[in-house]
């Protein structure tokens, strides 16, 4: 017998997790260890590994990555990269973090590890080193694949490490839009970023199997909260739930707590290629990939020899034949010797030029003109924004703030840029949107009334 199952029954399972980012203390947990589809939350780990590779000198932000046919053919969301084209890594990072572009994620994976499969293995080793015990990655973008699973707890751990391990890159996740090399892209998380006070990231995700997922972080004063939701039913309901969980976190977290950053893990080597940046045989702006069998345990990054004027490159440890075949070892030694000679010659030329680069002293008979004082006039930028919209009176400040946030999330197009303000009255707390023009207030109120939301306009005070 054929049975039709309603779509609502097939909804993705729900899970939630709230953490005090400063200490790692768990503030709320529901189905947090259930293995579910992470969708594009996966890209947090993709970007973490990319940042690690940049830090280790495997690749640079300005390396031009060649786009493969596989990367170009990834389904949306995507940047729209063309097979055979080249684009700087920094733009792929922006597209992946802000736009959640699948083609950008795959291109980065292939550039760093040679293939997406090898990159996924590196993702899994990194996840294990971070303590993500119930996570398995099969790809770099998060599209549904058998066995590609994670949990709300693990993704919260991932978000916390992203914040504290690579703070120099974390601002990417708070950009409502950015330029990604070939076009500007908008943030998939811009609604929450614009509506929730203190929100500054971090990553959304959606597939039919996963539902609407989000790892969000917000900072207020000395407090920072991370809230994660798996299996939301829509963008609006998911954002409202995350806002509710962030509120819960700020209520439960102590106002003062010691900052105990998570320990940044050491790089775990595997079977990925080593990228030697600046190799003469490599394409311009990229490194040459040398594939090695087994783990790479020796660093060839040069160090300055103490007491030597001209820089001399030395290896931290000798290269043995047990690590490298003889032909590769010979090639590396030759490359180091050539590079050492070139660096020494460049330093000699630089030292010879230094005396001629000093600026001449100003002649004593030159009189400097006296600067005229500059008068700056402040121009009003209010633009007549003295109007507002009231969406009700409530018995507590918390209820009024909650309604304001939910209303802002559902009607962001007309309320964007307005100020959410709770005004205490003798009979309750008024929930107001302020700082609007008369026309924008009128439009917002009419749109809200069309959604069966009771509201009225507030005029400027006389």
Residue pairs with C-beta under 8 A, 6 or more apart in sequence:
11 211
11 231
11 233
12 36
12 37
12 209
12 210
12 211
12 230
12 231
13 31
13 34
13 36
13 211
13 230
13 231
14 30
14 31
14 211
14 229
14 230
14 231
14 232
15 30
15 31
15 32
15 34
15 36
15 151
15 152
15 228
15 229
15 230
15 231
16 28
16 29
16 30
16 31
16 32
16 152
16 227
16 228
16 229
16 230
16 241
16 245
17 26
17 28
17 29
17 30
17 32
17 152
17 153
17 155
17 156
17 227
17 228
18 26
18 27
18 28
18 29
18 225
18 226
18 227
18 228
18 245
18 246
18 248
18 249
18 252
19 25
19 26
19 27
19 156
19 160
19 225
19 226
19 227
19 249
20 27
20 223
20 224
20 225
20 249
20 253
20 254
20 257
21 160
21 163
21 164
21 217
21 224
21 225
21 226
22 222
22 223
22 224
22 253
22 257
22 258
22 259
22 260
23 257
23 258
23 259
23 260
24 160
24 260
24 262
25 253
25 257
27 225
27 248
27 249
27 252
27 253
28 245
28 248
28 249
28 252
29 152
29 153
31 152
31 230
32 151
32 152
32 153
32 156
33 134
33 151
33 152
33 153
34 151
34 152
35 134
35 149
35 150
35 151
36 149
36 150
36 151
36 152
36 210
36 230
36 231
37 144
37 148
37 149
37 207
37 209
37 210
38 135
38 142
38 148
38 149
38 150
38 155
38 205
38 210
38 213
38 230
39 142
39 143
39 144
39 205
39 206
39 207
39 209
39 210
39 213
40 77
40 100
40 102
40 141
40 142
40 188
40 203
40 204
40 205
40 206
40 213
41 142
41 150
41 155
41 158
41 203
41 204
41 205
41 213
41 214
41 215
42 105
42 137
42 139
42 140
42 141
42 142
42 148
42 150
42 205
43 96
43 97
43 100
43 105
43 140
43 141
43 142
43 203
43 205
44 155
44 158
44 159
44 162
44 202
44 203
44 215
45 123
45 126
45 127
45 137
45 158
46 96
46 105
46 108
46 109
46 119
46 123
46 140
46 141
47 93
47 96
47 97
47 162
47 169
48 126
48 158
48 161
48 162
48 165
48 166
49 112
49 119
49 122
49 123
49 126
50 59
50 89
50 93
50 108
50 112
51 165
51 166
51 169
52 126
52 267
53 59
53 112
53 275
54 60
54 61
54 89
56 267
57 277
57 301
58 112
58 274
58 275
58 277
58 287
59 89
59 111
59 112
59 275
59 277
59 286
59 287
60 89
60 277
61 88
61 89
61 90
61 93
62 88
62 89
62 90
62 285
63 88
63 89
63 111
63 277
63 285
63 286
63 287
64 86
64 87
64 88
64 89
64 283
64 284
64 285
64 286
65 86
65 87
65 88
65 89
65 92
65 107
65 108
65 110
65 111
65 286
66 84
66 85
66 86
66 111
66 283
66 286
67 81
67 82
67 83
67 84
67 85
67 86
67 87
67 103
67 107
68 83
68 106
68 107
68 110
69 83
70 106
70 110
70 116
71 81
71 83
71 103
71 104
71 106
71 107
71 110
72 81
72 82
72 83
72 103
73 83
73 103
74 102
74 103
74 105
74 106
74 141
74 143
75 102
75 143
76 102
77 99
77 100
77 101
77 102
77 188
78 101
78 102
78 103
78 104
79 92
79 95
79 99
79 101
79 103
79 104
79 180
79 181
79 182
79 183
79 185
80 103
80 182
80 183
81 87
81 103
81 104
81 107
81 182
86 285
87 107
87 181
87 182
88 181
88 285
89 108
89 111
91 104
91 179
91 180
91 181
91 182
92 101
92 104
92 105
92 107
92 108
92 180
92 181
93 104
93 108
93 169
93 172
94 172
94 175
94 178
94 179
94 180
94 181
94 185
95 101
95 104
95 180
95 181
95 185
96 104
96 105
96 108
97 172
97 173
97 203
98 172
98 173
98 175
98 177
98 178
98 180
98 185
98 186
98 187
98 188
99 180
99 185
99 186
99 187
99 188
100 188
100 203
100 204
100 205
101 180
101 185
102 141
102 142
102 143
104 180
105 140
105 141
105 142
106 116
106 139
106 140
106 141
108 140
109 115
109 116
109 119
109 120
109 139
109 140
110 116
110 119
112 119
112 122
112 272
112 275
113 119
113 121
113 122
113 272
113 273
114 272
114 273
114 289
114 291
116 139
116 140
118 270
118 271
118 272
118 273
119 140
119 272
120 137
120 138
120 139
120 140
121 270
121 271
121 272
122 270
122 272
123 137
123 140
124 135
124 136
124 137
125 268
125 270
126 265
126 268
127 135
127 137
127 154
127 158
128 268
129 265
129 266
129 268
130 157
130 158
130 161
130 262
130 265
131 157
132 150
132 154
132 157
132 158
133 154
134 149
134 150
134 151
134 153
134 154
135 149
135 150
135 151
135 154
135 155
136 147
136 148
136 149
136 150
137 148
137 150
138 145
138 146
138 147
138 148
139 145
139 148
142 148
142 205
142 207
143 207
144 207
144 208
144 209
144 210
151 230
152 228
152 229
152 230
153 228
155 213
155 215
155 228
155 230
156 215
156 226
156 228
157 262
158 215
159 201
159 202
159 203
159 215
159 217
159 226
159 228
160 226
160 262
161 262
161 264
162 170
162 173
162 202
163 170
163 201
163 202
163 217
163 224
163 226
164 261
164 262
164 264
165 262
165 264
170 200
170 201
170 202
171 200
172 178
173 189
173 200
173 201
173 202
173 203
174 193
174 199
174 200
174 201
175 187
176 186
176 187
176 190
176 193
176 194
177 184
177 185
177 186
177 187
177 190
178 184
178 185
178 187
179 185
187 193
188 204
189 201
189 202
189 203
189 204
189 214
189 216
191 235
191 239
191 409
191 412
192 199
192 214
192 216
192 239
192 242
192 243
192 409
193 199
193 200
193 201
194 408
194 412
194 416
195 239
195 243
195 405
195 408
195 409
195 412
196 216
196 218
196 243
196 246
196 405
197 218
197 220
198 218
198 219
198 220
199 216
199 217
199 218
199 246
200 217
200 218
200 219
201 216
201 217
202 215
202 216
202 217
202 226
203 214
203 215
204 212
204 213
204 214
205 212
205 213
205 214
206 212
206 213
206 235
210 230
210 231
211 230
211 231
211 232
211 233
211 238
212 229
212 231
212 232
212 233
212 234
212 235
212 237
212 238
213 228
213 229
213 230
213 231
213 232
213 238
214 228
214 229
214 232
214 238
214 239
214 242
215 226
215 227
215 228
216 226
216 227
216 228
216 242
216 246
217 224
217 225
217 226
217 227
218 224
218 225
218 227
218 246
218 250
219 225
220 250
221 255
222 255
222 256
222 257
223 250
223 253
223 255
223 257
225 246
225 249
225 250
225 253
226 249
227 242
227 245
227 246
227 249
229 238
229 241
229 242
229 245
232 238
232 241
236 409
236 410
239 409
240 405
240 406
240 409
243 405
243 406
243 409
244 402
247 398
247 402
269 295
269 296
269 297
270 295
273 289
273 290
273 291
273 292
274 289
274 290
274 291
274 292
274 296
275 287
275 288
275 289
276 282
276 287
276 288
276 289
276 290
276 300
276 335
277 287
278 287
279 287
279 288
279 335
281 288
282 288
290 328
292 323
292 324
292 328
294 323
296 323
297 323
298 315
298 316
298 317
298 319
298 323
299 315
299 316
299 317
300 315
300 316
300 332
300 336
301 316
302 311
302 313
302 314
302 315
303 314
303 316
304 311
304 312
305 311
305 312
305 314
309 347
310 343
310 344
310 347
310 348
311 343
311 344
311 347
312 340
312 344
313 336
313 339
313 340
313 343
315 336
319 329
319 332
319 333
321 329
324 332
383 437
384 437
384 438
385 435
385 436
385 437
386 459
386 460
386 461
387 436
387 437
387 438
387 440
387 441
387 457
387 458
387 459
387 460
388 418
388 421
388 432
388 433
388 434
388 435
388 436
388 441
388 457
388 458
389 415
389 418
389 432
389 433
389 436
389 441
389 444
389 445
389 448
389 455
389 456
389 457
389 458
390 430
390 431
390 432
390 455
390 456
390 457
390 458
391 403
391 404
391 407
391 431
391 432
391 433
391 448
391 453
391 454
391 455
392 400
392 403
392 430
392 431
392 454
392 455
393 400
393 425
393 427
393 428
393 429
393 430
393 431
394 400
394 403
394 428
394 429
394 431
395 428
395 429
396 429
397 422
397 424
397 429
399 429
400 422
400 429
400 430
400 431
401 420
401 422
401 431
403 431
404 420
404 422
404 431
404 432
404 433
405 420
407 415
407 431
407 433
407 448
407 453
408 415
408 418
408 420
408 433
410 451
411 444
411 447
411 448
411 451
414 440
414 443
414 444
414 447
415 433
415 444
417 435
418 433
418 434
418 435
418 436
418 440
418 444
419 433
419 434
419 435
420 431
420 432
420 433
421 432
421 433
421 434
422 429
422 430
422 431
422 432
423 429
423 430
423 432
424 430
432 458
433 441
433 444
434 458
436 444
438 457
438 459
441 457
441 458
442 457
444 455
445 455
445 456
445 457
448 455
449 455
